[in-house]
Amino acid sequence: MANISWDGAETPLMDIKDGIGRVMNNKKLYIRLLNKFNGKAMSDDVDAAVKSGEYAKITQAAHTLKGTAVNLGFKRLAAISAAIEAKAKGESPADALVPDLYSVLEATNAEIRRFLEQEG
């Protein structure tokens, strides 16, 4: 995990097909999960942990966000979360990645809104 680097330009934002596949192709369930997704709260947890400087807390918060992102098909959000987690596991500061985390979250939320409007 420590070798993960963050390169937002090369990571797709979302893979909706993958996300739906992870819930056994149950599109209604996937839509419910998208409606419940609170990436802001999870990103705020990561940010607070980073500010605390406690690597165990950073690892936990980033891992939680990464897992949620992976399961919903949010590729870029999973990648930035994995990079933060890897830094924390290596006891390296991740402060520089937090602005990217929020930027990716904003783009992901916009993509979620577009998808939900199309499905609506």
N, C-alpha and C positions, 0 to 999 in steps of 0.2 A: 504493500500500500504506500510506502514511503516514496516510491518512484513516481507517483501520480503528480502530474503538473497541470496547471490550469491554462488552457488555451481555448478561450471562448469562441474564437473565430473558426475553429475546426470542429466544434461540437454542435450537432443539430440542436435546435431549441427544444422541440418536442417530437415524440413519435406516438401519435394517438393510436395507431394500429397496435403497437406494442402494449400500450396502456390497456386497451380494450382486451387484448389477448391475455393479459395477466389476471383479468377477472372472468376468465373462461368465456370470452366473447359476449359477455352480458353488457350491452351498451347502456341499458337503463341504470345498472349498478355503477358503471363508469361515470355516467353523468351525475349521479348522486354523489359520488366521491369527489368529483370536480367541484360541485357546489359546496361541499363541506371543507374543501382544502383551505387551510389557513396558513399559507406560507409566510405571511407577515409575522405571525406570532412565533413560528419556528425560527425564522431568520432573526427576529429580535432576541430569541434565546441564544442563538449562536453569537450574535453581536455582544450581548451581555457577558457571555462566557469569555469571549475574546478579550473584552475590556477587563475582566477579572484577572486574566493571566493564569487561570487555573486550567492546566492542560487536560486534566481528566474531565472537567466540565465542558471544555471546548470539544473534546473527542465525542462525548455523549450527545451534545446538542447537534453537532455536525452529522454524526452518524444517524440520528433520528431523522433529520431533514433529508439526508441522502437516501435512506431507505424509502421514505415516503415518495420522494421524487422518482426513484427507480421504479417503484410499483405503479406510478401514474404515467410513466413514459416521458418524464421531464428530463431529457438527456443533459441539457446544459446546467440545470439546477443540481442534478446529481453530480455532475463533474466538478462544479465549484465547491459543493459540500464535501466531496471526497478529497479535494485538494486541501481544504481547511482541516479536515480530519487528519490527513496525512501529516500536515505541519504540526498539529497538536501532538500526535503520536511521537513525532521526532523532537518534541519540545522546542519548536521554532515558532516565533510570532506569526500570526496570520492576519494581523491588522490590515495589511495592504490588500487583502482579498475581500474584506467586508464590503467596500463600495461595489465591487463586481457582483457580489452576492445579491445585493439589493437591486442592481441594474438587471441582472438575470431574472430575479423574481418579478420585477415590473414587466419585463418582456413576456415572461411565462403567463402572468395574470392576464395580459392583453390577449395572448393566444387562447387562453381558456375562455375568455369572454367571447372572442370571435367564434370559437367552436360551439359554445352554448347557444349563441344567437342563431347560428346555422341550424342547430338541432331543434331549436325552440318552437 
